[in-house]
Amino acid sequence: MLVAGAARAQPVTVVALGDSLTAGYGLAPEQGLVPQLQAWLVAHGNDVVIENAGVSGDTTAGGLARLDWALGPETQALIVTLGGNDMLRGLSPDEVRANLEAILTGADARGLPVLLVGMKAPTNYGPDYKAEFDAIYPELAAAHQALLVDDFFAGFVAAGADTADPASYAAWMQADGIHPNPEGVKLIVAQLGPRVQELLARVKP
């Protein structure tokens, strides 16, 4: 009984698989997405460890290639935030979909609950590309019964930004216009946090 009690007392281990947005590019270590998310969850009463498996520049193909390495035996849940670099390079939505589907299938095979965090394509590749790309995340989440955050930058929209006007994001972005600054990460975490709590609730004892 003591052993069983000790096992239950261990924090839940969640792997955050992603690119520079997850890795915390351009930020001090404590200001990145994973540390801020960890702090938010602990402040809201969750006993959890978020492992940072973000690699700057990674595509969905790169994330898939290192999935087995990222998911150690202690992993109990997975957050997937990939696709931004595919989108910036104009890679085929079909390729992005296939890679993300393979990642979700790998998580399913391990019995891991998943939170899929989506990206929204810009309009410069045309309406067809945007429609195909944006549909990937909700469709895969539904097919794999994963939790979904439809837009990584939803926290900016909640704070008053206009998705049709990228300039409205400027106050919360670094100078490169791609990565959030510390205040931007805080807004993102405010939207992600409750969904991660739902993810934790799906973890099997």
C-alpha positions as CSV (number, residue, x, y, z in Angstrom):
1,M,0.0,0.0,0.0
2,L,2.9,2.4,0.8
3,V,4.4,1.7,-2.6
4,A,1.1,2.3,-4.4
5,G,0.7,5.5,-2.5
6,A,4.1,6.7,-3.4
7,A,3.5,5.9,-7.1
8,R,0.3,8.1,-7.0
9,A,2.3,10.9,-5.3
10,Q,4.6,11.3,-8.3
11,P,4.0,14.3,-10.5
12,V,2.5,13.7,-13.9
13,T,5.1,13.9,-16.7
14,V,4.0,15.6,-19.9
15,V,6.2,16.0,-23.0
16,A,5.9,19.1,-25.0
17,L,6.9,18.2,-28.6
18,G,7.4,21.3,-30.7
19,D,9.7,23.8,-32.5
20,S,11.1,27.1,-31.5
21,L,7.8,28.3,-30.0
22,T,8.0,25.4,-27.6
23,A,11.8,25.7,-27.1
24,G,11.6,29.3,-26.0
25,Y,13.6,30.9,-28.8
26,G,15.0,34.4,-28.0
27,L,13.9,34.3,-24.3
28,A,15.6,33.8,-21.0
29,P,15.1,30.2,-19.7
30,E,12.4,31.1,-17.2
31,Q,10.5,33.2,-19.8
32,G,9.8,30.4,-22.4
33,L,6.6,28.6,-23.0
34,V,7.4,25.4,-21.0
35,P,8.6,27.2,-17.8
36,Q,5.7,29.6,-17.8
37,L,3.2,26.8,-18.5
38,Q,4.8,24.7,-15.7
39,A,4.5,27.7,-13.3
40,W,0.9,28.3,-14.3
41,L,-0.1,24.7,-13.8
42,V,1.6,24.5,-10.4
43,A,0.0,27.7,-9.3
44,H,-3.4,26.2,-10.2
45,G,-2.8,23.2,-8.0
46,N,-1.4,20.7,-10.5
47,D,1.4,18.3,-9.7
48,V,3.1,18.1,-13.1
49,V,6.4,18.2,-14.8
50,I,6.5,19.5,-18.4
51,E,9.5,18.3,-20.3
52,N,10.7,20.6,-23.1
53,A,11.1,18.7,-26.3
54,G,11.1,21.8,-28.5
55,V,13.8,22.1,-31.2
56,S,14.1,25.4,-33.0
57,G,13.6,25.0,-36.8
58,D,11.9,21.7,-36.5
59,T,9.2,20.7,-39.0
60,T,6.5,18.0,-38.5
61,A,8.8,15.6,-40.2
62,G,11.5,16.4,-37.7
63,G,9.1,16.0,-34.8
64,L,8.0,12.6,-36.1
65,A,11.7,11.5,-36.6
66,R,12.5,12.1,-32.9
67,L,9.2,11.0,-31.4
68,D,10.5,7.7,-30.0
69,W,13.4,9.6,-28.4
70,A,11.2,12.3,-26.9
71,L,8.7,9.9,-25.4
72,G,10.6,8.3,-22.5
73,P,9.1,5.5,-20.3
74,E,8.0,8.1,-17.8
75,T,5.8,10.0,-20.3
76,Q,2.1,10.1,-19.4
77,A,0.8,12.7,-21.8
78,L,1.9,14.6,-24.9
79,I,1.5,18.2,-26.2
80,V,2.1,18.6,-29.9
81,T,2.9,22.1,-31.2
82,L,4.3,21.6,-34.7
83,G,3.6,22.9,-38.2
84,G,4.7,26.5,-38.0
85,N,7.9,25.9,-39.9
86,D,6.2,23.7,-42.5
87,M,3.8,26.6,-43.1
88,L,6.5,29.2,-43.3
89,R,8.2,27.1,-45.9
90,G,5.0,26.5,-47.9
91,L,5.2,22.8,-47.5
92,S,2.3,20.7,-48.7
93,P,-0.6,20.4,-46.3
94,D,-0.8,16.8,-47.2
95,E,2.7,16.2,-46.0
96,V,2.0,18.1,-42.7
97,R,-1.1,16.1,-42.2
98,A,0.6,12.8,-42.7
99,N,3.4,13.6,-40.3
100,L,1.1,14.9,-37.6
101,E,-1.2,11.8,-38.1
102,A,1.8,9.6,-37.6
103,I,2.8,11.4,-34.4
104,L,-0.8,11.0,-33.0
105,T,-0.8,7.4,-34.0
106,G,2.4,6.8,-32.2
107,A,0.9,8.5,-29.1
108,D,-2.2,6.4,-29.4
109,A,-0.1,3.2,-29.5
110,R,1.4,4.2,-26.2
111,G,-1.9,5.0,-24.7
112,L,-1.0,8.7,-24.2
113,P,-3.6,11.4,-24.1
114,V,-2.7,14.3,-26.5
115,L,-3.2,18.0,-26.7
116,L,-2.8,19.2,-30.3
117,V,-2.0,22.9,-30.7
118,G,-2.8,24.2,-34.1
119,M,-1.3,26.9,-36.3
120,K,-3.1,29.2,-38.7
121,A,-1.7,29.7,-42.2
122,P,-1.3,33.2,-43.5
123,T,-3.2,34.3,-46.7
124,N,-0.1,34.8,-48.8
125,Y,-0.1,31.2,-50.1
126,G,-3.7,31.7,-51.3
127,P,-7.1,30.7,-49.9
128,D,-6.9,27.1,-50.9
129,Y,-3.6,26.5,-49.0
130,K,-4.9,28.3,-46.0
131,A,-8.2,26.3,-46.0
132,E,-6.3,23.0,-46.3
133,F,-3.7,23.8,-43.7
134,D,-6.1,25.2,-41.1
135,A,-8.3,22.1,-41.4
136,I,-5.5,19.7,-40.5
137,Y,-5.6,20.3,-36.7
138,P,-9.3,20.0,-35.9
139,E,-9.8,17.1,-38.3
140,L,-6.9,15.1,-36.8
141,A,-7.9,16.0,-33.2
142,A,-11.4,14.6,-33.9
143,A,-10.1,11.5,-35.6
144,H,-7.7,10.7,-32.7
145,Q,-9.9,12.0,-29.9
146,A,-7.2,14.4,-28.9
147,L,-7.8,17.7,-27.2
148,L,-7.4,20.7,-29.4
149,V,-6.2,24.3,-29.1
150,D,-7.1,25.6,-32.6
151,D,-4.6,28.4,-32.7
152,F,-1.3,28.7,-30.8
153,F,-1.8,32.5,-30.7
154,A,-5.4,32.3,-29.3
155,G,-4.2,34.3,-26.3
156,F,-3.5,37.3,-28.4
157,V,-7.0,37.2,-29.9
158,A,-8.5,36.9,-26.4
159,A,-6.5,40.0,-25.5
160,G,-7.9,42.0,-28.4
161,A,-5.7,41.2,-31.4
162,D,-7.3,40.8,-34.9
163,T,-6.4,37.6,-36.7
164,A,-6.7,39.5,-40.0
165,D,-4.2,42.2,-38.9
166,P,-0.8,40.7,-38.0
167,A,0.3,44.2,-36.9
168,S,-2.1,43.9,-33.9
169,Y,0.2,41.1,-32.5
170,A,3.2,43.4,-32.4
171,A,3.1,44.3,-28.7
172,W,3.4,40.6,-27.8
173,M,6.0,39.6,-30.4
174,Q,9.8,39.7,-30.5
175,A,11.4,41.9,-33.2
176,D,11.4,39.1,-35.7
177,G,7.6,39.1,-35.8
178,I,7.5,35.3,-35.4
179,H,8.2,34.5,-31.8
180,P,6.3,35.8,-28.8
181,N,8.0,37.9,-26.1
182,P,7.6,37.1,-22.4
183,E,4.3,39.0,-22.2
184,G,3.1,37.2,-25.3
185,V,4.0,33.8,-23.8
186,K,2.0,34.8,-20.7
187,L,-1.1,35.4,-22.8
188,I,-0.6,32.1,-24.7
189,V,-0.2,30.2,-21.4
190,A,-3.4,31.7,-20.1
191,Q,-5.3,30.0,-23.0
192,L,-3.2,26.8,-23.0
193,G,-3.3,26.2,-19.2
194,P,-6.9,25.1,-18.8
195,R,-6.6,22.8,-21.8
196,V,-3.5,21.2,-20.3
197,Q,-5.5,20.7,-17.1
198,E,-8.0,18.8,-19.2
199,L,-5.2,16.8,-20.6
200,L,-3.9,15.9,-17.1
201,A,-7.4,14.7,-16.2
202,R,-7.2,12.1,-19.0
203,V,-4.0,10.6,-17.7
204,K,-4.6,7.1,-16.4
205,P,-3.6,6.4,-12.8
